[in-house]
Amino acid sequence: MVWVRLRPAWPFLATLALVAAETVQYFAGLDGALWLHLPLGVLTIVGLVVLFIAVWRQPVSREEANGA
């Protein structure tokens, strides 16, 4: 929704990277590769928190604030 509303592409690309990391993390867990599964899981959670904070802090444009 941020991409549609404000037109920056980075949140969409960051979300795609997180989805890819989560997929790799899932399959690493299935294979029992804990050396990859655990650190990648922690990095995924950190990435989600950082992405949430970065998107949440973006200002709303004046046009949308006046129309609300």
N, CA, C and O atoms as a CHARMM CRD file, in Angstrom:
* protein
*
  272
    1    1 MET  N      0.81400  -1.18900   0.00000 PROA 1      0.00000
    2    1 MET  CA     0.00000   0.00000   0.00000 PROA 1      0.00000
    3    1 MET  C      0.86500   1.26300   0.00000 PROA 1      0.00000
    4    1 MET  O      0.48200   2.27700  -0.58300 PROA 1      0.00000
    5    2 VAL  N      2.01400   1.20300   0.64300 PROA 2      0.00000
    6    2 VAL  CA     2.88800   2.37900   0.65700 PROA 2      0.00000
    7    2 VAL  C      3.36500   2.68800  -0.75800 PROA 2      0.00000
    8    2 VAL  O      3.48200   3.85300  -1.13700 PROA 2      0.00000
    9    3 TRP  N      3.63700   1.65600  -1.52800 PROA 3      0.00000
   10    3 TRP  CA     4.11200   1.85400  -2.89200 PROA 3      0.00000
   11    3 TRP  C      3.02700   2.52700  -3.73500 PROA 3      0.00000
   12    3 TRP  O      3.32500   3.41100  -4.53800 PROA 3      0.00000
   13    4 VAL  N      1.80000   2.12000  -3.55700 PROA 4      0.00000
   14    4 VAL  CA     0.69600   2.71000  -4.31100 PROA 4      0.00000
   15    4 VAL  C      0.46400   4.15000  -3.87700 PROA 4      0.00000
   16    4 VAL  O      0.22800   5.02600  -4.70900 PROA 4      0.00000
   17    5 ARG  N      0.53300   4.39000  -2.57000 PROA 5      0.00000
   18    5 ARG  CA     0.20600   5.71300  -2.04100 PROA 5      0.00000
   19    5 ARG  C      1.31300   6.73700  -2.25700 PROA 5      0.00000
   20    5 ARG  O      1.03500   7.85000  -2.70300 PROA 5      0.00000
   21    6 LEU  N      2.55300   6.39100  -1.95200 PROA 6      0.00000
   22    6 LEU  CA     3.64400   7.37200  -1.98000 PROA 6      0.00000
   23    6 LEU  C      4.66300   7.16100  -3.09400 PROA 6      0.00000
   24    6 LEU  O      5.52600   8.01400  -3.30300 PROA 6      0.00000
   25    7 ARG  N      4.58500   6.06700  -3.79800 PROA 7      0.00000
   26    7 ARG  CA     5.42400   5.72400  -4.94300 PROA 7      0.00000
   27    7 ARG  C      6.89000   5.39000  -4.66700 PROA 7      0.00000
   28    7 ARG  O      7.66400   5.39100  -5.62400 PROA 7      0.00000
   29    8 PRO  N      7.33200   5.10800  -3.45700 PROA 8      0.00000
   30    8 PRO  CA     8.70200   4.60900  -3.32900 PROA 8      0.00000
   31    8 PRO  C      8.71000   3.09300  -3.56300 PROA 8      0.00000
   32    8 PRO  O      7.80600   2.38700  -3.11600 PROA 8      0.00000
   33    9 ALA  N      9.70700   2.61500  -4.24500 PROA 9      0.00000
   34    9 ALA  CA     9.77600   1.18600  -4.55900 PROA 9      0.00000
   35    9 ALA  C     10.50200   0.38400  -3.48200 PROA 9      0.00000
   36    9 ALA  O     10.36600  -0.83900  -3.44400 PROA 9      0.00000
   37   10 TRP  N     11.26700   1.03400  -2.60900 PROA 10     0.00000
   38   10 TRP  CA    12.09300   0.28800  -1.66000 PROA 10     0.00000
   39   10 TRP  C     11.29100  -0.56300  -0.68100 PROA 10     0.00000
   40   10 TRP  O     11.76700  -1.64700  -0.34200 PROA 10     0.00000
   41   11 PRO  N     10.10500  -0.16000  -0.19400 PROA 11     0.00000
   42   11 PRO  CA     9.39100  -1.06800   0.70900 PROA 11     0.00000
   43   11 PRO  C      8.96800  -2.36900   0.02000 PROA 11     0.00000
   44   11 PRO  O      8.99600  -3.43700   0.63100 PROA 11     0.00000
   45   12 PHE  N      8.58200  -2.27400  -1.24000 PROA 12     0.00000
   46   12 PHE  CA     8.20300  -3.46700  -1.98700 PROA 12     0.00000
   47   12 PHE  C      9.40100  -4.38800  -2.18300 PROA 12     0.00000
   48   12 PHE  O      9.29000  -5.60200  -2.01200 PROA 12     0.00000
   49   13 LEU  N     10.54100  -3.81500  -2.54000 PROA 13     0.00000
   50   13 LEU  CA    11.74500  -4.61700  -2.74100 PROA 13     0.00000
   51   13 LEU  C     12.23700  -5.23100  -1.43200 PROA 13     0.00000
   52   13 LEU  O     12.70000  -6.37200  -1.41400 PROA 13     0.00000
   53   14 ALA  N     12.13800  -4.47800  -0.34100 PROA 14     0.00000
   54   14 ALA  CA    12.53300  -5.00800   0.96100 PROA 14     0.00000
   55   14 ALA  C     11.61000  -6.14800   1.38500 PROA 14     0.00000
   56   14 ALA  O     12.06100  -7.12600   1.98100 PROA 14     0.00000
   57   15 THR  N     10.32700  -6.02100   1.07800 PROA 15     0.00000
   58   15 THR  CA     9.38500  -7.09000   1.39400 PROA 15     0.00000
   59   15 THR  C      9.69400  -8.34000   0.58500 PROA 15     0.00000
   60   15 THR  O      9.62200  -9.45200   1.10900 PROA 15     0.00000
   61   16 LEU  N     10.03400  -8.16800  -0.68100 PROA 16     0.00000
   62   16 LEU  CA    10.42400  -9.32500  -1.49500 PROA 16     0.00000
   63   16 LEU  C     11.67400 -10.00600  -0.92700 PROA 16     0.00000
   64   16 LEU  O     11.76300 -11.23400  -0.91400 PROA 16     0.00000
   65   17 ALA  N     12.62600  -9.21600  -0.46500 PROA 17     0.00000
   66   17 ALA  CA    13.83300  -9.78100   0.13500 PROA 17     0.00000
   67   17 ALA  C     13.49700 -10.54400   1.41300 PROA 17     0.00000
   68   17 ALA  O     14.06700 -11.60400   1.67000 PROA 17     0.00000
   69   18 LEU  N     12.57800 -10.01300   2.21400 PROA 18     0.00000
   70   18 LEU  CA    12.17100 -10.70800   3.43800 PROA 18     0.00000
   71   18 LEU  C     11.42700 -12.00400   3.12800 PROA 18     0.00000
   72   18 LEU  O     11.60100 -12.99800   3.83200 PROA 18     0.00000
   73   19 VAL  N     10.61200 -12.00400   2.09500 PROA 19     0.00000
   74   19 VAL  CA     9.90900 -13.22900   1.69600 PROA 19     0.00000
   75   19 VAL  C     10.91800 -14.28200   1.23400 PROA 19     0.00000
   76   19 VAL  O     10.78700 -15.45800   1.57400 PROA 19     0.00000
   77   20 ALA  N     11.90900 -13.87000   0.47000 PROA 20     0.00000
   78   20 ALA  CA    12.94700 -14.80500   0.02700 PROA 20     0.00000
   79   20 ALA  C     13.74000 -15.34400   1.21400 PROA 20     0.00000
   80   20 ALA  O     14.03200 -16.53800   1.27200 PROA 20     0.00000
   81   21 ALA  N     14.08900 -14.47500   2.15800 PROA 21     0.00000
   82   21 ALA  CA    14.83100 -14.91500   3.34100 PROA 21     0.00000
   83   21 ALA  C     13.99600 -15.88100   4.17900 PROA 21     0.00000
   84   21 ALA  O     14.52600 -16.85600   4.71100 PROA 21     0.00000
   85   22 GLU  N     12.71400 -15.62300   4.29800 PROA 22     0.00000
   86   22 GLU  CA    11.83800 -16.50500   5.06600 PROA 22     0.00000
   87   22 GLU  C     11.70200 -17.86800   4.39400 PROA 22     0.00000
   88   22 GLU  O     11.63800 -18.89300   5.07400 PROA 22     0.00000
   89   23 THR  N     11.65700 -17.88400   3.07400 PROA 23     0.00000
   90   23 THR  CA    11.57100 -19.15200   2.34900 PROA 23     0.00000
   91   23 THR  C     12.84300 -19.96900   2.53900 PROA 23     0.00000
   92   23 THR  O     12.78500 -21.17200   2.79500 PROA 23     0.00000
   93   24 VAL  N     13.98400 -19.31500   2.41400 PROA 24     0.00000
   94   24 VAL  CA    15.26300 -20.01300   2.63700 PROA 24     0.00000
   95   24 VAL  C     15.34700 -20.50800   4.07700 PROA 24     0.00000
   96   24 VAL  O     15.81300 -21.61800   4.33000 PROA 24     0.00000
   97   25 GLN  N     14.89800 -19.69100   5.00800 PROA 25     0.00000
   98   25 GLN  CA    14.93200 -20.05800   6.42400 PROA 25     0.00000
   99   25 GLN  C     14.04300 -21.27400   6.68600 PROA 25     0.00000
  100   25 GLN  O     14.42100 -22.16000   7.45300 PROA 25     0.00000
  101   26 TYR  N     12.88400 -21.32400   6.06700 PROA 26     0.00000
  102   26 TYR  CA    11.95800 -22.44400   6.23000 PROA 26     0.00000
  103   26 TYR  C     12.58100 -23.74600   5.73100 PROA 26     0.00000
  104   26 TYR  O     12.56100 -24.75900   6.43000 PROA 26     0.00000
  105   27 PHE  N     13.13300 -23.71200   4.52200 PROA 27     0.00000
  106   27 PHE  CA    13.72300 -24.92100   3.96400 PROA 27     0.00000
  107   27 PHE  C     15.00000 -25.32600   4.68800 PROA 27     0.00000
  108   27 PHE  O     15.30800 -26.51500   4.77400 PROA 27     0.00000
  109   28 ALA  N     15.74100 -24.36200   5.20700 PROA 28     0.00000
  110   28 ALA  CA    16.92200 -24.70800   6.01700 PROA 28     0.00000
  111   28 ALA  C     16.48800 -25.42400   7.29100 PROA 28     0.00000
  112   28 ALA  O     17.16500 -26.34700   7.74300 PROA 28     0.00000
  113   29 GLY  N     15.37200 -25.00800   7.87100 PROA 29     0.00000
  114   29 GLY  CA    14.85400 -25.68500   9.05200 PROA 29     0.00000
  115   29 GLY  C     14.38100 -27.08700   8.74400 PROA 29     0.00000
  116   29 GLY  O     14.58600 -27.99800   9.54600 PROA 29     0.00000
  117   30 LEU  N     13.75000 -27.27800   7.59500 PROA 30     0.00000
  118   30 LEU  CA    13.30800 -28.61400   7.21000 PROA 30     0.00000
  119   30 LEU  C     14.48800 -29.56200   7.00100 PROA 30     0.00000
  120   30 LEU  O     14.40900 -30.74600   7.33000 PROA 30     0.00000
  121   31 ASP  N     15.58000 -29.03100   6.45200 PROA 31     0.00000
  122   31 ASP  CA    16.77000 -29.85000   6.21100 PROA 31     0.00000
  123   31 ASP  C     17.61700 -30.04300   7.45700 PROA 31     0.00000
  124   31 ASP  O     18.56200 -30.83100   7.44300 PROA 31     0.00000
  125   32 GLY  N     17.29600 -29.34300   8.52700 PROA 32     0.00000
  126   32 GLY  CA    18.06300 -29.47300   9.76400 PROA 32     0.00000
  127   32 GLY  C     19.34300 -28.65800   9.78200 PROA 32     0.00000
  128   32 GLY  O     20.22100 -28.91400  10.60600 PROA 32     0.00000
  129   33 ALA  N     19.46700 -27.69100   8.89900 PROA 33     0.00000
  130   33 ALA  CA    20.66000 -26.84100   8.84600 PROA 33     0.00000
  131   33 ALA  C     20.48800 -25.69800   9.84600 PROA 33     0.00000
  132   33 ALA  O     20.19800 -24.56400   9.46700 PROA 33     0.00000
  133   34 LEU  N     20.67100 -26.01400  11.11700 PROA 34     0.00000
  134   34 LEU  CA    20.46000 -25.01300  12.15800 PROA 34     0.00000
  135   34 LEU  C     21.47700 -23.88200  12.10000 PROA 34     0.00000
  136   34 LEU  O     21.19900 -22.78300  12.57900 PROA 34     0.00000
  137   35 TRP  N     22.64400 -24.12800  11.52600 PROA 35     0.00000
  138   35 TRP  CA    23.65400 -23.08500  11.38800 PROA 35     0.00000
  139   35 TRP  C     23.15000 -21.96100  10.48300 PROA 35     0.00000
  140   35 TRP  O     23.63200 -20.83300  10.58000 PROA 35     0.00000
  141   36 LEU  N     22.18300 -22.25400   9.60100 PROA 36     0.00000
  142   36 LEU  CA    21.60000 -21.24000   8.74000 PROA 36     0.00000
  143   36 LEU  C     20.20900 -20.83500   9.21300 PROA 36     0.00000
  144   36 LEU  O     19.83400 -19.66600   9.12700 PROA 36     0.00000
  145   37 HSD  N     19.45300 -21.79600   9.70700 PROA 37     0.00000
  146   37 HSD  CA    18.06600 -21.57200  10.08700 PROA 37     0.00000
  147   37 HSD  C     17.92000 -20.53800  11.21300 PROA 37     0.00000
  148   37 HSD  O     17.11100 -19.61600  11.10400 PROA 37     0.00000
  149   38 LEU  N     18.68000 -20.68200  12.26300 PROA 38     0.00000
  150   38 LEU  CA    18.54500 -19.78800  13.42100 PROA 38     0.00000
  151   38 LEU  C     19.01300 -18.35500  13.13800 PROA 38     0.00000
  152   38 LEU  O     18.26500 -17.41700  13.41200 PROA 38     0.00000
  153   39 PRO  N     20.20800 -18.15200  12.60500 PROA 39     0.00000
  154   39 PRO  CA    20.61500 -16.76200  12.32500 PROA 39     0.00000
  155   39 PRO  C     19.72700 -16.07900  11.28700 PROA 39     0.00000
  156   39 PRO  O     19.44900 -14.88500  11.39800 PROA 39     0.00000
  157   40 LEU  N     19.28200 -16.82700  10.28100 PROA 40     0.00000
  158   40 LEU  CA    18.42600 -16.24200   9.26700 PROA 40     0.00000
  159   40 LEU  C     17.05400 -15.90200   9.84200 PROA 40     0.00000
  160   40 LEU  O     16.44000 -14.91700   9.43300 PROA 40     0.00000
  161   41 GLY  N     16.57600 -16.69600  10.77200 PROA 41     0.00000
  162   41 GLY  CA    15.32400 -16.37800  11.45000 PROA 41     0.00000
  163   41 GLY  C     15.42700 -15.09800  12.25700 PROA 41     0.00000
  164   41 GLY  O     14.51300 -14.27400  12.23900 PROA 41     0.00000
  165   42 VAL  N     16.52400 -14.92900  12.96000 PROA 42     0.00000
  166   42 VAL  CA    16.74000 -13.70700  13.74100 PROA 42     0.00000
  167   42 VAL  C     16.85600 -12.50200  12.80500 PROA 42     0.00000
  168   42 VAL  O     16.26300 -11.45600  13.06800 PROA 42     0.00000
  169   43 LEU  N     17.60800 -12.64100  11.72500 PROA 43     0.00000
  170   43 LEU  CA    17.74800 -11.53400  10.77200 PROA 43     0.00000
  171   43 LEU  C     16.41700 -11.20000  10.09500 PROA 43     0.00000
  172   43 LEU  O     16.16400 -10.03900   9.77400 PROA 43     0.00000
  173   44 THR  N     15.58000 -12.19000   9.88000 PROA 44     0.00000
  174   44 THR  CA    14.26500 -11.93900   9.29400 PROA 44     0.00000
  175   44 THR  C     13.40400 -11.10800  10.23600 PROA 44     0.00000
  176   44 THR  O     12.74600 -10.16400   9.80100 PROA 44     0.00000
  177   45 ILE  N     13.40200 -11.44800  11.52100 PROA 45     0.00000
  178   45 ILE  CA    12.62200 -10.69000  12.50000 PROA 45     0.00000
  179   45 ILE  C     13.16300  -9.26100  12.61700 PROA 45     0.00000
  180   45 ILE  O     12.38300  -8.31000  12.67300 PROA 45     0.00000
  181   46 VAL  N     14.45800  -9.10700  12.65300 PROA 46     0.00000
  182   46 VAL  CA    15.05600  -7.76600  12.71000 PROA 46     0.00000
  183   46 VAL  C     14.68300  -6.96900  11.45900 PROA 46     0.00000
  184   46 VAL  O     14.35700  -5.78500  11.55000 PROA 46     0.00000
  185   47 GLY  N     14.73000  -7.61200  10.30000 PROA 47     0.00000
  186   47 GLY  CA    14.35500  -6.94000   9.06600 PROA 47     0.00000
  187   47 GLY  C     12.90000  -6.50300   9.06000 PROA 47     0.00000
  188   47 GLY  O     12.57900  -5.41800   8.57600 PROA 47     0.00000
  189   48 LEU  N     12.01600  -7.34300   9.59500 PROA 48     0.00000
  190   48 LEU  CA    10.60500  -6.98600   9.68300 PROA 48     0.00000
  191   48 LEU  C     10.38800  -5.78000  10.59000 PROA 48     0.00000
  192   48 LEU  O      9.60500  -4.88700  10.26600 PROA 48     0.00000
  193   49 VAL  N     11.07500  -5.75600  11.71500 PROA 49     0.00000
  194   49 VAL  CA    10.93400  -4.63300  12.64900 PROA 49     0.00000
  195   49 VAL  C     11.46200  -3.34400  12.02500 PROA 49     0.00000
  196   49 VAL  O     10.82400  -2.29600  12.12600 PROA 49     0.00000
  197   50 VAL  N     12.61500  -3.42000  11.38800 PROA 50     0.00000
  198   50 VAL  CA    13.19700  -2.23100  10.75800 PROA 50     0.00000
  199   50 VAL  C     12.30300  -1.73800   9.62400 PROA 50     0.00000
  200   50 VAL  O     12.10100  -0.53300   9.47700 PROA 50     0.00000
  201   51 LEU  N     11.76700  -2.65100   8.82400 PROA 51     0.00000
  202   51 LEU  CA    10.87300  -2.26000   7.74000 PROA 51     0.00000
  203   51 LEU  C      9.59800  -1.62700   8.28000 PROA 51     0.00000
  204   51 LEU  O      9.12700  -0.62600   7.74100 PROA 51     0.00000
  205   52 PHE  N      9.04000  -2.19900   9.33500 PROA 52     0.00000
  206   52 PHE  CA     7.83000  -1.64300   9.94000 PROA 52     0.00000
  207   52 PHE  C      8.06800  -0.22600  10.43600 PROA 52     0.00000
  208   52 PHE  O      7.26200   0.66900  10.18400 PROA 52     0.00000
  209   53 ILE  N      9.17100  -0.02200  11.14000 PROA 53     0.00000
  210   53 ILE  CA     9.48100   1.31400  11.67700 PROA 53     0.00000
  211   53 ILE  C      9.71500   2.30700  10.53900 PROA 53     0.00000
  212   53 ILE  O      9.24800   3.44300  10.60800 PROA 53     0.00000
  213   54 ALA  N     10.43300   1.89200   9.49300 PROA 54     0.00000
  214   54 ALA  CA    10.72800   2.79300   8.38600 PROA 54     0.00000
  215   54 ALA  C      9.45800   3.19700   7.64100 PROA 54     0.00000
  216   54 ALA  O      9.30800   4.35300   7.24700 PROA 54     0.00000
  217   55 VAL  N      8.55200   2.25200   7.45000 PROA 55     0.00000
  218   55 VAL  CA     7.30800   2.56800   6.74200 PROA 55     0.00000
  219   55 VAL  C      6.38100   3.39500   7.62900 PROA 55     0.00000
  220   55 VAL  O      5.71600   4.31200   7.14800 PROA 55     0.00000
  221   56 TRP  N      6.33500   3.07800   8.90800 PROA 56     0.00000
  222   56 TRP  CA     5.44000   3.77700   9.83300 PROA 56     0.00000
  223   56 TRP  C      5.83000   5.24600   9.98500 PROA 56     0.00000
  224   56 TRP  O      4.96800   6.09700  10.19900 PROA 56     0.00000
  225   57 ARG  N      7.11800   5.54500   9.87500 PROA 57     0.00000
  226   57 ARG  CA     7.59800   6.91000  10.08900 PROA 57     0.00000
  227   57 ARG  C      7.46300   7.80100   8.85800 PROA 57     0.00000
  228   57 ARG  O      7.70800   9.00400   8.94700 PROA 57     0.00000
  229   58 GLN  N      7.08100   7.24300   7.72200 PROA 58     0.00000
  230   58 GLN  CA     6.94100   8.06800   6.52400 PROA 58     0.00000
  231   58 GLN  C      5.77100   9.02200   6.69000 PROA 58     0.00000
  232   58 GLN  O      4.68800   8.61600   7.10900 PROA 58     0.00000
  233   59 PRO  N      5.98900  10.29100   6.36000 PROA 59     0.00000
  234   59 PRO  CA     4.89800  11.26400   6.51300 PROA 59     0.00000
  235   59 PRO  C      3.81900  11.06100   5.45700 PROA 59     0.00000
  236   59 PRO  O      4.08300  10.57500   4.35700 PROA 59     0.00000
  237   60 VAL  N      2.61100  11.44200   5.81600 PROA 60     0.00000
  238   60 VAL  CA     1.50100  11.42200   4.88300 PROA 60     0.00000
  239   60 VAL  C      1.55700  12.71100   4.06900 PROA 60     0.00000
  240   60 VAL  O      1.85700  13.77500   4.61300 PROA 60     0.00000
  241   61 SER  N      1.27500  12.62600   2.78900 PROA 61     0.00000
  242   61 SER  CA     1.32400  13.83200   1.96600 PROA 61     0.00000
  243   61 SER  C      0.23000  14.80900   2.39000 PROA 61     0.00000
  244   61 SER  O     -0.78100  14.40700   2.96700 PROA 61     0.00000
  245   62 ARG  N      0.43400  16.08600   2.10300 PROA 62     0.00000
  246   62 ARG  CA    -0.53600  17.12100   2.49600 PROA 62     0.00000
  247   62 ARG  C     -1.90300  16.90000   1.84400 PROA 62     0.00000
  248   62 ARG  O     -2.93200  17.15300   2.47000 PROA 62     0.00000
  249   63 GLU  N     -1.92400  16.43700   0.61400 PROA 63     0.00000
  250   63 GLU  CA    -3.19000  16.23100  -0.08100 PROA 63     0.00000
  251   63 GLU  C     -4.05600  15.22500   0.65900 PROA 63     0.00000
  252   63 GLU  O     -5.26100  15.42400   0.80700 PROA 63     0.00000
  253   64 GLU  N     -3.42800  14.12700   1.13200 PROA 64     0.00000
  254   64 GLU  CA    -4.17800  13.10700   1.84400 PROA 64     0.00000
  255   64 GLU  C     -4.58600  13.59500   3.23100 PROA 64     0.00000
  256   64 GLU  O     -5.65800  13.23600   3.71900 PROA 64     0.00000
  257   65 ALA  N     -3.74700  14.40900   3.87100 PROA 65     0.00000
  258   65 ALA  CA    -4.07400  14.92300   5.20500 PROA 65     0.00000
  259   65 ALA  C     -5.24600  15.89800   5.13300 PROA 65     0.00000
  260   65 ALA  O     -6.08200  15.91700   6.03600 PROA 65     0.00000
  261   66 ASN  N     -5.32300  16.70400   4.08200 PROA 66     0.00000
  262   66 ASN  CA    -6.42300  17.64700   3.93100 PROA 66     0.00000
  263   66 ASN  C     -7.72100  16.94400   3.57600 PROA 66     0.00000
  264   66 ASN  O     -8.79500  17.40000   3.97000 PROA 66     0.00000
  265   67 GLY  N     -7.64500  15.84300   2.84000 PROA 67     0.00000
  266   67 GLY  CA    -8.84300  15.13600   2.42100 PROA 67     0.00000
  267   67 GLY  C     -9.43200  14.24700   3.51300 PROA 67     0.00000
  268   67 GLY  O    -10.59000  13.84100   3.40900 PROA 67     0.00000
  269   68 ALA  N     -8.67400  13.93800   4.54300 PROA 68     0.00000
  270   68 ALA  CA    -9.15300  13.01000   5.58400 PROA 68     0.00000
  271   68 ALA  C    -10.01500  13.68500   6.61100 PROA 68     0.00000
  272   68 ALA  O    -10.48800  13.03400   7.54300 PROA 68     0.00000
